[in-house]
């Protein structure tokens, strides 16, 4: 029997969070500024959402658009404040200019997170060499998930990569869970589930009326039903 798939939904605020949980989400990714592809939310937003729902929350650590870390000390301070407020799971991912992982920043933040679980986000889809990145990050403490579409252009383009990586589970660098997101549609789900992929991430798909509207519990429920089917 297959395990229940994880459904993660992007939440910008309390209204999103409550609707996502009502629709059957297992976890939320908390961000602000979706125009910049999601930046670190305020501590106030985190605490309000934490008080409103009881599912897992992964909080974005990213202070600027793009995949360069920028001010690392500011990232460390943000992580510290969020941890002090009770955050226990995070999302991060930085690349150097040559497209290799920014190991210095990632390792510095992993030390700050001190065993908290975290996702390396879609920076992997912009990496110069995905396989090398995964092997370089294999032993960084806390890393348990890669959020990826398999391609910078989304799941349609990245499907062969996702299916190939799903088949490498257990190899060095491939023990982390694949969380598929980025242009993900319901019609992708059967092939991904058949390959053993068991975690899915939606943002716009949870908002039928666009990013200016809140998450729809009904839209999330449709995904929950598809994943459970």
SULKAHU-V400292 format. One line per field, one symbol per residue. phi: phi as a letter, one per 40 degrees, with the letter a starting at -180 (. if undefined). psi: psi as a letter, one per 30 degrees, with the letter a starting at -180 (. if undefined). burial: # if it has 9 or more other C-alpha atoms within 8 Angstrom, else .. A space follows every 50 residues. Layout:
BEGIN
phi=???
psi=???
burial=???
END
This chain:
BEGIN
phi=.cccccbbbcbcacddccccccchccabbcabfcccggbcccdccdcccd ccbbccbbbcbabacgbccgccccccccccccccchcbbabaibbcccgc cccdcccccccccfgccabcccddcbccadccdccccdbccgcbabcabg acchcdccddcccccccbdhcdgbccccbcahgcbdccddcccccgcbab bbbcccbdbgccbcdcdccccccdccccc
psi=kllkkkjkkkkfaeeeeeeeeefgkflkjklliffggjlklleeeeeeee fflglkkkkkjkfllagkebjeeeeeeeeeeeeffgkfklklkkklfggl kieeeeeeeeeefhfkklkjagfefgkejeeeeeeefegkkfjfkkjkff lfgleeefeeeeeeeefgkflkfgflkkjkligkleffeeeeeffgkgkk kkdeffifglffllkkeeeeeeeeeeef.
burial=....##########.######.##########...#.####.#.###### .##.#.#######.#.#.#.....##.######...##########..## ##..#########..############..#..######...######### ##.##.###.###.##..#...##########.#...##..##.#.#### ###.###.......###.###.##.##..
END
